[in-house]
Amino acid sequence: MKRRTFIQTTMASATLTGMTGCARSISSAAGDKIDVGILFSLTGGLEIVEKSMHDATLMAIDEINQAGGVLGKQLIPVIEDGASDPRIFAEKARKLLISDKVATVFGCYTGASVKAVLPIFTQQRGLLYYPTYAQGNECPSHAVYTGAVPNQQVSNFLPWIMKNLNAKRFFLVGSNYVFPREMAKIAKIVLKQNGGEFVADEYLPLNHTEWGSLVSKVRQLKPDAIFSNVVGASTVAFYREFKNQGLKPEDLPICSTVTSEVETQAIGTDFVSGHYSSFPYFQSVNTPVNKEWVAKVKQKFGDRAVTHHAMECSYWQVHIFKQAAEKAGSLEPEKLRMASLGLEYQAPGGLVKIDPDNGNAWLTPRIGQCQSDGQYKIVDEGAEPIKPLPYIAYGETTSNLYCTAKGLDTTKFKPQEQS
């Protein structure tokens, strides 16, 4: 999305919010129950990731209900299927907010789906808890983002690859929508800052399965590493084609911001072993809290179940919602979001905190290398959680914030960034 278009959309949404009058009625909180929306893809090409996020959300709801619920009431999930289609996500979000009048919604995976629903949450004055690593460049007033932003996933990753894998020339590849394109844009900035370069960037449609020609192009250009933002079912065909054409991780590693344990399981470990990923959470995180959580996941969903970053965020953000509701003493979405700011939780991956400025999460950056069992050996790890900077691509720093609790400061952008 172009910068001017983004700013105009933000301003339009803010205007629309102001026209809606008083806060949205939450009739779903009557009696001894609280209805909450669950909105992930249970069908389509993104099901391989989003089904586990759905499951983790329900797992957290069950735990909370068994412990007495929220404000003395039981959480009742109202489940909808986004079907891997942003248009359906928008339709289902509208239903959850207007017809079901849920107190909040937990959901969305792709940047395309969240962009489709955000205007609806703004208009209806609802609240979305979004658990996925994102491209940043957003300052939503009616959402809490619990997944990584680029300074927690890319800023540490590319310099590490260049130093430790002796890579300077990168081939950038991704699915053709906003997240991969924005991540590639940030990658180009980080590469330039660190003396690297990209030899090409290519984008293929979501669910694309014919990767032969692209992998052949990779072989011809002979980069030192692949920076991948290939999403969903497409990852299966990509990694398999990579190996089928004789490319090996020790010679040409795929370095991904998307391929987690659940994608690895779907692809097959023989095709992913040796490659790298960057996430704030891996199943291999060595903490008592994580070991206990992984054991619970396997007990509930079977021994083959694996955990991953977006799944972990889907789980702990429900506990943040509980804290926010009890802090606010209210289920009004705008009060819930305000109460969420600054909250902390001891998640499986370590301490997390909702940033009081931008509503994103403080997370600990980590880099993992896939092993033969499909798990990731953590080869680099931050000392502590770091502040999320969603506008790092445009110069945002900890001392010069673009997105704060007051909203997006558009005066921070240079004229060419707004065009």
Long-range contacts (C-beta under 8 A, 24 or more apart in sequence): 1-115, 1-137, 1-178, 2-419, 3-413, 3-417, 3-418, 3-419, 4-418, 4-419, 6-137, 7-408, 7-410, 7-413, 7-418, 9-119, 10-139, 10-408, 13-118, 13-119, 13-122, 13-123, 13-141, 14-122, 14-141, 14-407, 16-119, 16-122, 16-123, 17-122, 17-123, 17-125, 17-141, 17-142, 20-123, 20-124, 20-125, 23-125, 23-332, 23-333, 23-334, 24-97, 24-101, 24-124, 24-125, 24-126, 24-332, 24-333, 25-101, 26-101, 26-102, 26-103, 26-331, 26-332, 26-333, 27-101, 28-76, 28-78, 28-100, 28-101, 28-102, 28-103, 29-73, 29-103, 29-331, 31-73, 32-72, 32-73, 32-74, 33-73, 33-74, 33-75, 33-76, 34-69, 34-70, 34-71, 34-73, 34-74, 34-75, 34-76, 34-103, 34-331, 35-76, 35-78, 35-100, 35-101, 35-102, 35-103, 36-61, 36-75, 36-76, 36-77, 36-78, 36-102, 36-103, 36-104, 36-105, 36-106, 36-321, 37-77, 37-78, 37-80, 37-93, 37-96, 37-97, 37-100, 37-102, 37-104, 37-105, 37-106, 37-107, 38-77, 38-78, 38-79, 38-80, 38-105, 38-106, 38-107, 39-80, 39-82, 39-89, 39-92, 39-93, 39-96, 39-105, 39-106, 39-107, 39-108, 39-117, 40-81, 40-82, 40-107, 40-108, 40-109, 41-81, 41-82, 41-83, 41-84, 41-109, 41-113, 42-81, 42-82, 42-83, 43-81, 43-83, 43-84, 44-83, 44-84, 44-85, 44-207, 45-84, 45-206, 45-207, 45-232, 45-233, 45-234, 46-84, 46-109, 46-110, 46-206, 46-231, 46-232, 46-233, 47-84, 48-232, 48-233, 48-262, 48-263, 48-266, 49-109, 49-232, 49-260, 49-262, 49-263, 49-308, 49-310, 50-82, 50-84, 50-109, 52-262, 52-305, 52-306, 52-307, 52-308, 52-310, 52-311, 52-314, 53-109, 53-131, 53-132, 53-310, 53-311, 53-314, 54-79, 54-314, 55-300, 55-301, 55-311, 56-297, 56-307, 56-311, 56-312, 56-314, 56-315, 57-106, 57-107, 57-314, 57-315, 57-318, 59-296, 59-297, 59-300, 59-315, 60-314, 60-315, 60-316, 60-318, 60-319, 61-318, 64-318, 64-319, 64-322, 70-321, 70-322, 70-325, 70-326, 71-325, 71-326, 71-329, 71-331, 78-102, 82-107, 82-108, 82-113, 84-206, 84-207, 84-232, 86-110, 86-112, 86-113, 86-115, 86-116, 87-116, 89-113, 89-116, 89-117, 90-116, 90-117, 90-120, 93-117, 93-120, 93-121, 93-126, 93-128, 94-120, 94-124, 96-126, 97-121, 97-124, 97-126, 98-124, 102-126, 103-127, 103-325, 103-331, 103-333, 103-336, 104-128, 104-129, 104-321, 104-331, 104-333, 104-336, 105-129, 106-131, 106-314, 106-317, 106-318, 106-321, 108-132, 109-310, 110-177, 110-179, 110-206, 110-231, 110-232, 111-135, 111-177, 111-178, 111-179, 111-182, 112-177, 112-178, 112-179, 114-143, 115-178, 118-142, 118-143, 125-333, 125-334, 126-333, 127-333, 127-334, 127-336, 127-337, 129-317, 129-318, 129-320, 129-321, 131-310, 131-313, 131-314, 131-317, 132-310, 132-313, 133-257, 133-258, 133-279, 133-309, 133-310, 134-179, 134-390, 135-178, 135-179, 135-182, 135-183, 135-186, 136-182, 136-186, 136-389, 136-390, 136-391, 136-392, 136-393, 137-182, 137-390, 137-391, 137-393, 137-394, 138-390, 138-403, 139-358, 139-390, 139-391, 139-402, 139-403, 139-407, 139-408, 140-359, 141-337, 141-407, 142-333, 142-334, 142-337, 143-337, 143-359, 144-317, 144-320, 144-337, 144-340, 144-354, 144-359, 145-359, 145-360, 145-361, 145-388, 145-390, 146-313, 146-316, 146-317, 146-320, 146-352, 146-354, 146-360, 146-361, 147-309, 147-310, 147-313, 147-361, 148-279, 148-280, 148-309, 148-361, 148-363, 148-365, 148-388, 149-360, 149-388, 149-389, 149-390, 149-392, 150-182, 150-183, 150-186, 150-389, 150-392, 150-393, 151-386, 151-388, 151-389, 151-392, 152-280, 152-363, 152-365, 152-386, 152-388, 153-257, 153-278, 153-279, 153-280, 153-365, 154-183, 154-186, 154-187, 154-190, 154-257, 154-278, 155-190, 155-365, 155-392, 156-278, 156-365, 156-367, 156-380, 156-382, 157-255, 157-257, 157-278, 157-365, 157-367, 158-187, 158-190, 158-191, 158-194, 158-196, 158-227, 158-255, 159-190, 159-194, 160-367, 160-380, 161-225, 161-253, 161-255, 161-276, 162-194, 162-195, 162-196, 164-379, 164-380, 165-224, 165-225, 165-253, 165-255, 166-224, 167-196, 167-223, 167-224, 167-225, 167-253, 168-195, 168-196, 168-197, 168-224, 169-196, 169-197, 169-198, 169-199, 169-222, 169-223, 169-224, 169-225, 170-196, 170-197, 170-198, 170-199, 170-223, 170-224, 170-225, 170-226, 170-227, 171-198, 171-199, 171-200, 171-201, 171-202, 171-218, 171-221, 171-223, 171-225, 171-226, 171-227, 172-198, 172-200, 172-201, 172-202, 172-227, 172-229, 173-201, 173-202, 173-203, 173-204, 173-214, 173-218, 173-226, 173-227, 173-228, 173-229, 173-230, 173-238, 174-201, 174-202, 174-203, 174-228, 174-229, 174-230, 174-231, 175-203, 175-204, 175-205, 175-206, 175-208, 175-229, 175-230, 175-231, 175-232, 175-234, 176-203, 176-204, 176-205, 176-206, 177-206, 177-231, 179-229, 179-231, 180-229, 180-230, 180-231, 182-393, 183-229, 183-257, 184-227, 184-229, 185-393, 186-392, 186-393, 187-227, 189-393, 198-227, 199-223, 204-230, 204-234, 206-231, 206-232, 206-234, 207-232, 207-233, 207-234, 208-234, 208-237, 209-233, 209-234, 209-236, 209-237, 210-237, 211-237, 211-238, 211-241, 211-242, 212-241, 212-245, 215-241, 215-242, 215-245, 215-247, 216-245, 218-242, 218-247, 218-252, 219-245, 219-247, 223-252, 224-252, 225-252, 225-253, 225-254, 225-255, 226-252, 226-253, 226-254, 226-255, 227-255, 227-256, 227-257, 228-254, 228-255, 228-256, 228-257, 228-258, 228-259, 229-256, 229-257, 229-258, 230-256, 230-258, 230-259, 231-258, 233-266, 235-259, 235-263, 235-266, 235-267, 236-263, 236-266, 236-267, 239-267, 239-271, 239-272, 239-275, 240-267, 240-268, 240-271, 242-271, 243-270, 243-271, 248-274, 249-273, 249-274, 249-275, 250-274, 259-370, 260-308, 260-309, 260-310, 261-306, 261-307, 261-308, 261-374, 261-375, 261-376, 262-306, 262-308, 262-311, 264-306, 264-370, 264-374, 265-304, 265-306, 265-374, 269-370, 269-371, 269-372, 269-373, 269-374, 272-370, 272-374, 273-370, 273-371, 273-372, 273-374, 274-369, 274-370, 275-369, 275-370, 276-367, 276-368, 276-369, 276-370, 276-379, 277-367, 277-368, 277-370, 277-376, 278-365, 278-366, 278-367, 278-368, 279-308, 279-309, 279-366, 279-368, 280-309, 280-349, 280-363, 280-364, 280-365, 280-366, 281-307, 281-308, 281-309, 281-312, 281-313, 281-347, 281-348, 281-349, 281-363, 281-366, 282-308, 282-309, 282-349, 282-366, 282-368, 282-375, 282-376, 282-378, 283-307, 283-308, 283-375, 283-376, 284-368, 284-375, 284-376, 284-377, 284-378, 285-348, 285-349, 285-350, 285-366, 285-378, 287-348, 287-349, 287-350, 289-346, 289-347, 289-348, 290-348, 290-349, 293-348, 294-348, 306-374, 307-348, 309-349, 312-347, 312-348, 312-349, 313-361, 315-347, 315-348, 316-345, 316-347, 316-348, 316-352, 319-345, 320-345, 320-354, 341-405, 350-385, 351-385, 352-385, 353-385, 355-387, 355-388, 356-405, 357-401, 357-403, 357-404, 357-405, 358-388, 358-390, 358-401, 358-403, 358-404, 358-405, 360-388, 360-390, 361-388, 362-386, 362-387, 362-388, 363-388
